[in-house]
Amino acid sequence: MLEWFARMPRFGMTEPWWLLLLPLFAFSVWLRARLKRHDRAPAILFPALERLRDSGFEARLWLRQLPQWLRWSAVVLSVLALTGPYFLFRQTEAESKGIDVMLALDISESMLQADFGGKSRLDAAREVARSFVLRRSNDRIGLVVFRGKGYTQCPLTLDHDVLAMLLDRLSSGVIQDDGTAIGSAILIAVNRLKASESLHKVLILVTDGENNTGEIGPATAAGIAARSGIRIYVVDAGFNVAAGGRDPSGESTTHLQKDEESLQGIARTTGGGYFRVEDPAAFDETIRAIDRLEKKRFAGPVMEHRSELFFQLLLLVLLLLFLEAFLSNTRLLRIP
């Protein structure tokens, strides 16, 4: 809660001494009202004035006072504009510039396995990835999908609605090659990130199996990523099973343990992190944990951005004066 309040924009003034004019204006309003009370006798008497009032020509009291309130509001806003008001926004470098994130999503046959509640691993990963994309408004995010081969489904973009739509339409059938080419997927994502000018680059790899095809191994690809300053966060969607048993896709836990060690090595080499998902519901918390890690890593020095309000207030003053002049010469025209 305290962090939320600390990030709220703050209001300030460059020359607040202009506010000393407001008591003078208030005194002039009071003096004008006092003199008006002492001089109530009309200068000119109109016959049949009551007949005009009965015909509906007299405006209500609040409506008669509206031009005056508009005029004085314009005066007050003019004084505020002279003080040089501004909003001060405090942001870290990562919040203001964002980071570049590539999502590498495994769409192999094993990701279609329904785990818990009938939802497939791919469906769970796709929904959580979509939520992650829509939360990171300042980040450029891209998508790599892989099976026996990998390709870029979406390059780095700030158009997160389009990326979310692509995730919604993603299916395992977009790639026909069997297998899981984790190393190739990492290399494709790394090449996309290497072309970026951002200083903060992250790859989130979501897979449930071992690398069993492709022209480059995961360890080699991870080494290239590390030399390029790219951290890899690995989300292992294989799900935990009892020791000595088999997971829902039929793989033995001994085999899965080797996969886990390989994926942990990828994260360790690049300085990222490894997350093993216990069930589909834990996908979201895993991605949120990665989100928090990146925000903490790049908290950095706080930068201040000032948004001046002078021209906005000046435009409002002109609008109020125009409205006051329009009403005073049309519906609220005063007859001496």
C-alpha positions as CSV (number, residue, x, y, z in Angstrom):
1,M,0.0,0.0,0.0
2,L,2.8,2.4,0.9
3,E,4.5,1.6,-2.4
4,W,1.3,2.4,-4.3
5,F,1.0,5.8,-2.6
6,A,4.7,6.5,-3.3
7,R,4.1,6.0,-7.0
8,M,1.1,8.4,-7.2
9,P,1.7,11.6,-9.2
10,R,2.5,14.7,-7.0
11,F,1.2,18.2,-7.6
12,G,3.6,21.1,-7.4
13,M,4.0,24.8,-8.4
14,T,7.0,26.6,-9.8
15,E,6.0,30.1,-8.6
16,P,3.4,29.6,-5.8
17,W,3.7,33.3,-4.7
18,W,1.2,34.2,-7.4
19,L,-1.4,32.7,-5.0
20,L,-1.2,35.9,-3.0
21,L,-3.5,37.5,-5.6
22,L,-6.4,35.2,-4.5
23,P,-7.0,37.0,-1.2
24,L,-7.0,40.3,-3.1
25,F,-9.7,39.0,-5.5
26,A,-11.7,37.6,-2.6
27,F,-11.6,41.0,-0.9
28,S,-12.8,42.8,-4.1
29,V,-15.7,40.3,-4.4
30,W,-16.7,41.0,-0.8
31,L,-16.4,44.8,-1.2
32,R,-18.4,44.7,-4.5
33,A,-21.2,42.7,-2.7
34,R,-21.2,45.1,0.2
35,L,-21.5,48.2,-2.0
36,K,-24.3,46.5,-4.0
37,R,-26.3,45.9,-0.8
38,H,-26.2,49.6,0.0
39,D,-27.3,50.7,-3.5
40,R,-30.5,48.6,-4.2
41,A,-32.6,51.4,-5.7
42,P,-33.1,50.9,-9.4
43,A,-31.9,53.6,-11.7
44,I,-34.8,53.0,-14.2
45,L,-38.2,51.7,-13.4
46,F,-39.9,49.4,-15.9
47,P,-43.7,49.3,-16.0
48,A,-45.4,45.9,-15.8
49,L,-42.3,44.2,-14.5
50,E,-44.3,41.6,-12.7
51,R,-46.0,40.6,-15.9
52,L,-42.7,39.8,-17.5
53,R,-41.8,37.7,-14.5
54,D,-45.1,35.8,-14.7
55,S,-44.4,35.1,-18.4
56,G,-41.2,33.3,-17.5
57,F,-38.6,35.9,-18.6
58,E,-36.9,35.9,-15.2
59,A,-34.2,33.2,-14.7
60,R,-33.8,31.3,-11.5
61,L,-31.4,32.7,-8.9
62,W,-28.6,30.1,-9.5
63,L,-28.9,30.6,-13.2
64,R,-28.7,34.4,-12.9
65,Q,-25.5,34.0,-10.9
66,L,-23.9,31.5,-13.3
67,P,-22.1,34.0,-15.5
68,Q,-20.6,35.6,-12.4
69,W,-19.4,32.2,-11.1
70,L,-17.9,31.4,-14.5
71,R,-16.1,34.7,-14.6
72,W,-14.6,34.3,-11.1
73,S,-13.7,30.7,-11.8
74,A,-11.7,31.9,-14.8
75,V,-9.9,34.4,-12.6
76,V,-8.9,31.8,-10.1
77,L,-7.7,29.4,-12.8
78,S,-5.7,32.2,-14.4
79,V,-3.9,32.7,-11.1
80,L,-3.2,29.0,-10.8
81,A,-1.8,29.0,-14.3
82,L,0.6,31.8,-13.4
83,T,2.0,29.7,-10.6
84,G,3.4,27.2,-13.1
85,P,1.5,24.0,-11.8
86,Y,2.7,20.6,-12.7
87,F,2.3,16.9,-11.9
88,L,5.5,15.0,-10.9
89,F,5.6,11.3,-11.9
90,R,8.2,9.1,-10.3
91,Q,9.3,6.0,-12.3
92,T,12.2,3.6,-12.4
93,E,14.0,3.1,-15.7
94,A,12.3,-0.3,-16.2
95,E,8.8,1.2,-15.6
96,S,9.4,4.2,-18.0
97,K,11.2,2.3,-20.8
98,G,10.0,-1.2,-20.2
99,I,12.0,-4.4,-21.1
100,D,12.0,-6.7,-24.0
101,V,10.5,-10.1,-23.4
102,M,10.3,-13.2,-25.7
103,L,7.9,-16.0,-24.8
104,A,9.0,-19.4,-26.1
105,L,6.0,-21.7,-25.9
106,D,6.2,-25.5,-26.4
107,I,3.3,-26.8,-28.5
108,S,4.5,-30.4,-28.8
109,E,2.2,-33.4,-28.6
110,S,2.8,-33.8,-24.9
111,M,1.5,-30.3,-24.2
112,L,-1.9,-31.5,-25.2
113,Q,-2.0,-33.8,-22.2
114,A,-5.0,-33.0,-20.0
115,D,-3.8,-32.5,-16.4
116,F,-6.3,-31.8,-13.6
117,G,-9.8,-30.7,-14.5
118,G,-9.5,-31.6,-18.1
119,K,-7.5,-28.5,-19.2
120,S,-4.4,-29.2,-21.3
121,R,-1.0,-28.0,-20.5
122,L,-1.0,-25.9,-23.6
123,D,-4.4,-24.3,-22.7
124,A,-3.2,-23.4,-19.2
125,A,0.1,-22.0,-20.6
126,R,-1.7,-20.0,-23.3
127,E,-4.2,-18.4,-20.8
128,V,-1.4,-17.4,-18.4
129,A,0.8,-16.1,-21.2
130,R,-2.1,-14.0,-22.4
131,S,-2.6,-12.5,-18.9
132,F,1.1,-11.7,-18.6
133,V,1.1,-10.0,-22.0
134,L,-1.8,-7.7,-21.1
135,R,-0.3,-6.8,-17.7
136,R,3.1,-5.6,-19.1
137,S,1.9,-2.4,-20.8
138,N,5.4,-0.8,-21.2
139,D,7.2,-3.9,-22.4
140,R,7.8,-5.1,-25.9
141,I,6.9,-8.8,-26.0
142,G,7.3,-11.4,-28.8
143,L,6.3,-15.0,-29.2
144,V,8.2,-18.0,-30.4
145,V,6.4,-21.4,-30.7
146,F,8.3,-24.7,-31.2
147,R,7.8,-28.3,-31.6
148,G,10.1,-30.4,-33.8
149,K,11.0,-27.0,-35.3
150,G,10.5,-23.4,-34.1
151,Y,9.6,-20.1,-35.6
152,T,8.6,-16.6,-34.6
153,Q,4.9,-16.3,-34.2
154,C,5.1,-12.6,-33.3
155,P,8.2,-10.3,-33.3
156,L,8.7,-7.9,-30.4
157,T,5.8,-5.5,-30.2
158,L,3.9,-3.1,-28.0
159,D,0.6,-4.1,-29.7
160,H,-0.4,-6.5,-26.9
161,D,-3.9,-6.9,-28.2
162,V,-2.7,-8.5,-31.4
163,L,-0.3,-10.8,-29.5
164,A,-3.1,-11.8,-27.1
165,M,-5.2,-12.7,-30.2
166,L,-2.4,-14.8,-31.6
167,L,-2.2,-16.7,-28.3
168,D,-5.9,-17.3,-28.4
169,R,-5.7,-18.8,-31.9
170,L,-2.5,-20.9,-31.2
171,S,-2.8,-24.6,-31.7
172,S,-0.4,-27.5,-31.8
173,G,-1.1,-28.1,-35.5
174,V,0.7,-25.0,-36.7
175,I,3.9,-27.1,-36.7
176,Q,3.8,-30.6,-38.1
177,D,7.3,-31.8,-37.1
178,D,7.4,-34.1,-34.1
179,G,9.7,-33.7,-31.2
180,T,10.8,-30.9,-28.9
181,A,13.5,-28.6,-30.2
182,I,14.2,-26.5,-27.1
183,G,17.7,-25.5,-28.2
184,S,16.4,-24.2,-31.6
185,A,13.6,-22.3,-29.8
186,I,16.1,-20.6,-27.5
187,L,18.3,-19.6,-30.4
188,I,15.4,-18.1,-32.4
189,A,14.3,-16.0,-29.4
190,V,17.9,-15.0,-28.6
191,N,18.4,-13.8,-32.2
192,R,15.2,-11.7,-31.9
193,L,16.4,-10.1,-28.6
194,K,19.9,-9.5,-29.9
195,A,18.5,-7.2,-32.5
196,S,16.9,-5.1,-29.8
197,E,18.5,-1.9,-28.4
198,S,17.0,-2.5,-25.0
199,L,19.4,-3.1,-22.1
200,H,17.0,-5.4,-20.4
201,K,16.2,-8.6,-22.3
202,V,14.4,-11.7,-20.9
203,L,13.3,-15.0,-22.4
204,I,10.5,-17.0,-20.7
205,L,10.6,-20.7,-21.8
206,V,7.6,-22.8,-21.2
207,T,8.0,-26.5,-21.9
208,D,7.2,-29.9,-20.5
209,G,9.8,-32.2,-22.0
210,E,13.4,-32.7,-23.0
211,N,15.2,-31.5,-26.1
212,N,15.2,-34.5,-28.5
213,T,15.6,-32.8,-31.9
214,G,17.0,-29.7,-33.5
215,E,20.4,-28.6,-34.7
216,I,21.6,-27.1,-31.5
217,G,21.5,-28.2,-27.9
218,P,19.9,-26.3,-25.1
219,A,23.2,-25.9,-23.2
220,T,24.9,-24.4,-26.2
221,A,21.9,-22.0,-26.9
222,A,21.9,-21.0,-23.2
223,G,25.5,-20.1,-23.4
224,I,24.8,-17.9,-26.4
225,A,22.0,-16.2,-24.5
226,A,24.3,-15.6,-21.5
227,R,27.0,-14.0,-23.6
228,S,24.3,-11.7,-25.1
229,G,23.1,-10.6,-21.6
230,I,19.8,-12.4,-21.9
231,R,18.3,-14.2,-18.9
232,I,16.1,-17.2,-19.4
233,Y,13.3,-18.1,-17.0
234,V,12.3,-21.7,-17.5
235,V,8.7,-22.8,-16.6
236,D,8.7,-26.6,-16.4
237,A,5.1,-27.7,-17.2
238,G,5.8,-31.4,-16.8
239,F,3.9,-31.5,-13.4
240,N,5.1,-33.5,-10.4
241,V,4.3,-37.2,-10.0
242,A,5.0,-39.8,-7.3
243,A,8.6,-41.1,-7.2
244,G,9.1,-44.2,-9.4
245,G,5.8,-43.6,-11.2
246,R,4.9,-42.1,-14.5
247,D,3.5,-38.7,-15.4
248,P,0.2,-38.5,-17.3
249,S,2.0,-38.5,-20.6
250,G,3.7,-41.9,-19.8
251,E,7.3,-40.8,-19.1
252,S,9.1,-42.3,-16.1
253,T,10.1,-40.0,-13.2
254,T,13.7,-41.0,-13.8
255,H,13.5,-39.6,-17.3
256,L,11.7,-36.5,-16.1
257,Q,14.4,-35.9,-13.5
258,K,17.0,-35.7,-16.3
259,D,14.8,-33.2,-18.1
260,E,14.5,-31.1,-15.0
261,E,18.3,-31.0,-14.5
262,S,18.7,-29.9,-18.1
263,L,16.2,-27.1,-17.8
264,Q,17.7,-26.0,-14.5
265,G,21.1,-25.8,-16.2
266,I,19.6,-23.4,-18.8
267,A,18.3,-21.1,-16.1
268,R,21.5,-21.3,-14.1
269,T,23.8,-20.5,-17.1
270,T,21.9,-17.3,-18.0
271,G,21.3,-16.1,-14.4
272,G,17.6,-16.5,-14.7
273,G,15.4,-18.9,-12.8
274,Y,13.7,-22.3,-12.9
275,F,10.1,-22.9,-11.9
276,R,8.5,-26.3,-11.7
277,V,4.7,-26.0,-12.0
278,E,2.9,-28.3,-9.6
279,D,-0.5,-28.0,-11.4
280,P,-2.1,-25.8,-14.1
281,A,-3.4,-23.4,-11.4
282,A,0.2,-22.7,-10.4
283,F,1.0,-21.4,-13.9
284,D,-0.3,-17.9,-13.1
285,E,1.6,-17.6,-9.8
286,T,4.8,-18.7,-11.5
287,I,4.5,-16.0,-14.2
288,R,3.7,-13.4,-11.5
289,A,6.8,-14.5,-9.6
290,I,8.9,-13.9,-12.7
291,D,7.2,-10.5,-13.1
292,R,8.1,-9.5,-9.6
293,L,11.7,-10.7,-10.0
294,E,12.2,-8.5,-13.1
295,K,10.6,-5.5,-11.4
296,K,12.9,-5.9,-8.4
297,R,16.0,-6.5,-10.5
298,F,15.5,-3.3,-12.5
299,A,14.1,-1.1,-9.7
300,G,17.2,1.1,-10.3
301,P,17.3,4.8,-9.7
302,V,14.0,6.6,-9.7
303,M,13.5,9.2,-12.4
304,E,11.1,12.1,-12.2
305,H,9.0,13.2,-15.1
306,R,7.2,16.6,-14.9
307,S,4.0,17.3,-16.8
308,E,3.2,21.0,-17.0
309,L,-0.4,22.1,-16.7
310,F,-0.2,25.8,-17.8
311,F,-1.6,25.4,-21.3
312,Q,-4.4,23.1,-20.1
313,L,-5.5,25.6,-17.5
314,L,-5.2,28.5,-20.0
315,L,-7.5,26.6,-22.4
316,L,-10.0,26.0,-19.6
317,V,-9.9,29.7,-18.7
318,L,-10.7,30.7,-22.3
319,L,-13.5,28.1,-22.4
320,L,-15.1,29.5,-19.2
321,L,-14.9,33.1,-20.5
322,F,-16.4,32.1,-23.8
323,L,-19.3,30.3,-22.0
324,E,-19.8,33.3,-19.7
325,A,-20.0,35.8,-22.7
326,F,-22.3,33.5,-24.6
327,L,-24.8,33.1,-21.7
328,S,-24.6,36.7,-20.8
329,N,-25.6,37.8,-24.3
330,T,-28.3,35.1,-25.0
331,R,-30.4,33.3,-22.4
332,L,-29.1,35.2,-19.4
333,L,-29.1,38.7,-21.0
334,R,-29.7,41.3,-18.3
335,I,-32.1,44.2,-18.9
336,P,-30.9,47.2,-16.9
